[in-house]
Amino acid sequence: MKTPNEMGKMKIPMLLVHLTFAFYDIYTATLAFPIIIFPICSVYGPAVTMFFENRYNYLVRLDCDTQSRRFKRSVHYFINYFITLNVLVPSFLNMPDQSVARQIALEKLPCLPLKIVNHPKFFMLGNEYLIFVCSGLFTMFVWTQIFFFFAKTVNFIFGIKSQSQRTTQLQRQFFIAVCIQVALPFVVIMIPACYILSTIYTNNFDLAFTNFSVIMITSHGLFATIIMLLIHKPYRTETLKVLGIKMFYKSNKVEVTYLSTNISTISGYPGTSALSYVYFIHQTF
């Protein structure tokens, strides 16, 4: 499946995000259950951050392809994933005596079977306040970056006056499509994740809600794939060709008149006419 040249700068980030979605579903459905391992959601924050950082880098920054900029981005990526991997380390360094912790767990949740409470592979961190502080600081760290890159990119594509109206319109449409591609799967996973997190502090476990949360989490990759195919026509067309559904992937012919060869593309780099991107964004079934 060939990615259009106009999407060249987004090909690797989109591939990594899609592979992350697929691996997340496989890991959750086959390795994490029947016990939900909540920290597997923590990598989502840096992934979304890097997605918006990519748009900011190639649209807003004038030095996007310089060696110094690439080095700074590498350092930025490293810091984000290093913090992600170590955000809960303070909680593990402050673990209580497990015999006492198991007794506390049994007092808080007397309905739990003893085989779960006394399972040698399960342990309690004990300090809920420390977990809350670490998670809260990490959430602030991630969302501050997302808001910064999002605001800077929106300000650029909705405020720029130096390029053609068509190019500006296509840039806006592509950015909105990227936001939808990230936001909808994010909502699908955040709703059950918030519920699971709330059970830690409320001690209110509802089997029906828990099962529904599990179903939503494991269907996350499916939602992400469907949304990507609905938004990006080249991928949708090639997928339908592979499936042999000809009646749906026959595209309408669009006559394009190239007015200029010096207009920047919506992916943020010069040398290609923006009108060539009409095929990518505007054509529908």
QUISUL-V258643 format. One line per field, one symbol per residue. ss: DSSP state (H for helix, E for strand, L for the rest). A space follows every 10 residues. Layout:
ss: ???
This chain:
ss: LLLLHHHHHH HHHHHHHHHH HHHHHHHHHH HHLLLLLHHH HLHHHHHHHH HHHHHHHHHL LLLLLLHHHH HHHHHHHHHH HHHHHHLLHH HHLLLLLHHH HHHHHHHHLL LLLHHHHLLL LLLLLLLHHH HHHHHHHHHH HHHHHHHHHH HHHHHHHHHL LLLLHHHHHH HHHHHHHHHH HHHHHHHHHH HHHHHHHHHH HHLLLLHHHH HHHHHHHHLH HHHHHHHHHH HLHHHHHHHH HHHLLHHHHL LLLLLLLLLL LLLLLLLLLL LLLHHHHHHH HLLLL
